[in-house]
Amino acid sequence: MSESTQTDHSGGGHISTAWKMGLSALERFGVVIAFIALFTYNAITQPETFLKPENLRNLLNQNADIGVIAVGMTLVIIAGGIDLSVGAVMAFGAAVGLITMNALFEGSMNETLAVMIGLGTGIALGAACGLLNGLLVTIGRIPAFIVTLAGLIGFRSVTLAIAEGGEIRAAYGLTALQTLGRGGLEIPGVLDYYEQPVIFYWNILIFFAVVIAGQLLLGRTRLGRHFIAVGSNEVAARYSGIAVNRVRTWSYVLVGACAGIAALMSLMRMNSVSSSGVGHLAELDAIAAVVIGGTAMTGGRGRVWGTMLGVLILIMISNMLTLADVEVYWQGFVKGVIIILAVLIQRGKAN
Amino acid sequence: MLEIRNITKQFPAVRALDGVSLDIAAGEVHGVIGENGAGKSTLMKILAGIQPPDQGSLTLDGIPYQPRNVNDASRVGVVMIHQELNLVDDLSVAENILLGREPRRFGLIQLGRMRTEAARLLEEIGANIDPRTRVGDLPVAQQQLVEITKALSQKTSVLILDEPTAVLSERETTLLFKLVRRLKERGVAIVYISHLLPEVLDLCDRISVLRDGRLVAETTPAESDADRLASLMVGRDLVDVYPPLVPPSIDTSRLSIRDLSVPGHASKITFDVAPGEIVGLAGLVGSGRTEIAEAIVGLRAISGGEVRLDGDAVRFRSPKQALERGVAYVSEDRKGRGILVDLSCVENTTLPNLSAYGRLVPDRRRERAATADWIKRLDIRCPDPRSPIRTLSGGNQQKFAVASRLDARPTVLLLDEPTRGVDVGAKRELYHLIAGLARDGLACVLISSELPELLGLCHRIAVMRQGRLAGVVDGPTASEESIMRLAAGVGEEAA
């Protein structure tokens, strides 16, 4: 090998160092860049519609429940698991929650109290389903994929049976649920087309609250650190004195509770439960958001804020495609391509 | 046969290799030694085509050799056998040996021919392994033989062995050495990397010593001994490798093991450890030492006997419970069980004792302060405690593994092969660390396969043989021979 080629080699080394630094920034913050790019693109191409407060509000409102599930999914994936049953648990929780509040209301309980108890039941049921999943995975030693796949089929089936395959509606005269769904935070000075104040519904606020809670849990609490440790190397975590089974079970309880919260959000928004429609494919949308957000499917590494951006990116892509008159049938294809691209860009981090 | 000229490799932080030149001759066993981080592994990765050099050239039989990947290298006969084996656990021995070169007819694999071919190859190297066995079911030592068979079934001219004896027992090591010598007679050039100086002196024809990426010496066993090689590796003379032994002040027992039995691994083991005492556990690989330690901290089922802590009978169900009662265990498998490679040094240090930094929300400032404290106390070299622990050298990782267990303020410390894969300089530091901990009143159990370190550090040494306690000897007066006799069962009546 001659002198000149040797110099080339080392020169190439410097360039590749700079290139690598740029690439690693792209890996870490690619999701932020993608979010900003999509937002700007939408804002420029549809200045009249996209940036309107009520449009942003409606987009968020329609997807906030999936967003909450995605936060729970982030935690369970970081802890080295997966939960495919979330969509079915969400439907189950919503159905039982609505039936409970209907029964209490018709039993002449105070309307608000009945609704609160019904919503609480939904969350508690979600957490209970999560606990069952968690115990089957840890003590039953069945792979999470299998346990939660069975849950996906099983809980959906129970919901369909309860509703006889159809829809459960709020009892006649029960309006508090709907009122709650239309309520929220009025941001002063933000007006819609008719000069009326725009209300950011509770659902949207719940989504952001869950994101903040999830990020704090992961980054600042002992349980969050234990999720990362167990997902990173379960054996080493056990040798370090971590109660691995308890930690893993907690991750399923939390994702189940998130599905329960999503259930009450869908109740507030729809005022009814479609036993086949609620939470349909929610598990896949949630996993997609987690992956786009930069969480490793192998566990041990991830971030909740990334998942939030993943959710927002998926919302904007659907919105963009709808407004661009792309048939709804093709939207899934585009999402698929985005997911693959996200993983390709972030792959370098593992090395 | 293989000429290495002026190889240089620069990594972002360090120059791993700096103008290294070596000649490896056919029919020669060439030992390459050096401390961790001296550049051995990088050099071998370049030879095997895993990494390209930044500068310099390689020539094989007079032809320029520039492998871009492992396949390029093996096509011209350069094969490396890693510490981590490259076998498919779920395939049979025969399938592994002939992987990618299966005998076929009409596009279908001829299973019978594959088996007889594999059996022939195994017999040729003297390995007594059934080619139909699933590789995952074999002990590691036999897996290594399968890998060597695989390497030799191809046209191999240069064989690189990276720490091959790390996973082998004494008997298996002898077998491997026989095999290496036979390959040498067949004209294969063998590059042999090892930490263990006696075996390098025993096996190699020439020895090259690397230090900080440079070749500092090339010598032969005839003109060198272990002491000289060790000082060449570290670049200075090693003095006071072992700290002075201070007898324990209290002679009450802190940890008492009474007739402890672990199904399949150990039966009726009894020994005591006092505060301030270091008790060694010696024995061959597979004699049940690790299993005893794992049973004490609740990682294995106990079928009989008891563990007493300060006189109270205890039976822990998990390392968590053990740690809560002050019994800590540092595993021999550092990367698999001791530390979490992807977590930061701070996170690793505080993980076992995280509740002490806040019940729900750990105080990160206090975590960092505690880590800084341990870095100072154990003299750990760690430029940024918030970076992943995998960026550190093995010795420093090991110190963090120990620190993380000590952070929970245990009163009993079980150390399993704490100096495995650690270089000479770091070993000495670990010895002083362990002795210092004992002086501070910790009861220590030291499991080790290196007799000199047991003799140098321990007050008493319990020797195990095939799951039984063969005897307990006094550290200061015992000799390697007396321990080996017990461990191997020689002259049992006399002992």
HADDOCK unambig.tbl for C-alpha pairs under 7 A between the chains (distance, minus, plus):
assign (segid A and resid 1 and name CA) (segid B and resid 56 and name CA) 6.98 0.50 0.50
assign (segid A and resid 1 and name CA) (segid B and resid 57 and name CA) 6.34 0.50 0.50
assign (segid A and resid 6 and name CA) (segid B and resid 55 and name CA) 5.64 0.50 0.50
assign (segid A and resid 9 and name CA) (segid B and resid 54 and name CA) 5.98 0.50 0.50
assign (segid A and resid 10 and name CA) (segid B and resid 54 and name CA) 6.45 0.50 0.50
assign (segid A and resid 220 and name CA) (segid B and resid 361 and name CA) 5.77 0.50 0.50
assign (segid A and resid 220 and name CA) (segid B and resid 362 and name CA) 6.67 0.50 0.50
assign (segid A and resid 221 and name CA) (segid B and resid 360 and name CA) 5.54 0.50 0.50
assign (segid A and resid 221 and name CA) (segid B and resid 361 and name CA) 4.18 0.50 0.50
assign (segid A and resid 221 and name CA) (segid B and resid 362 and name CA) 6.01 0.50 0.50
assign (segid A and resid 222 and name CA) (segid B and resid 354 and name CA) 6.71 0.50 0.50
assign (segid A and resid 222 and name CA) (segid B and resid 360 and name CA) 5.55 0.50 0.50
assign (segid A and resid 222 and name CA) (segid B and resid 361 and name CA) 5.74 0.50 0.50
assign (segid A and resid 222 and name CA) (segid B and resid 362 and name CA) 6.10 0.50 0.50
assign (segid A and resid 232 and name CA) (segid B and resid 340 and name CA) 6.94 0.50 0.50
assign (segid A and resid 233 and name CA) (segid B and resid 340 and name CA) 6.36 0.50 0.50
assign (segid A and resid 235 and name CA) (segid B and resid 337 and name CA) 5.75 0.50 0.50
assign (segid A and resid 236 and name CA) (segid B and resid 336 and name CA) 6.08 0.50 0.50
assign (segid A and resid 236 and name CA) (segid B and resid 337 and name CA) 3.77 0.50 0.50
assign (segid A and resid 236 and name CA) (segid B and resid 338 and name CA) 5.73 0.50 0.50
assign (segid A and resid 236 and name CA) (segid B and resid 339 and name CA) 6.17 0.50 0.50
assign (segid A and resid 236 and name CA) (segid B and resid 340 and name CA) 6.31 0.50 0.50
assign (segid A and resid 238 and name CA) (segid B and resid 319 and name CA) 6.93 0.50 0.50
assign (segid A and resid 239 and name CA) (segid B and resid 319 and name CA) 5.97 0.50 0.50
assign (segid A and resid 239 and name CA) (segid B and resid 337 and name CA) 6.17 0.50 0.50
assign (segid A and resid 239 and name CA) (segid B and resid 338 and name CA) 6.95 0.50 0.50
assign (segid A and resid 240 and name CA) (segid B and resid 319 and name CA) 6.99 0.50 0.50
assign (segid A and resid 240 and name CA) (segid B and resid 351 and name CA) 6.92 0.50 0.50
assign (segid A and resid 240 and name CA) (segid B and resid 352 and name CA) 4.99 0.50 0.50
assign (segid A and resid 241 and name CA) (segid B and resid 319 and name CA) 4.77 0.50 0.50
assign (segid A and resid 241 and name CA) (segid B and resid 320 and name CA) 3.71 0.50 0.50
assign (segid A and resid 241 and name CA) (segid B and resid 323 and name CA) 6.63 0.50 0.50
assign (segid A and resid 241 and name CA) (segid B and resid 352 and name CA) 5.41 0.50 0.50
assign (segid A and resid 242 and name CA) (segid B and resid 320 and name CA) 5.87 0.50 0.50
assign (segid A and resid 242 and name CA) (segid B and resid 352 and name CA) 6.77 0.50 0.50
assign (segid A and resid 243 and name CA) (segid B and resid 320 and name CA) 6.60 0.50 0.50
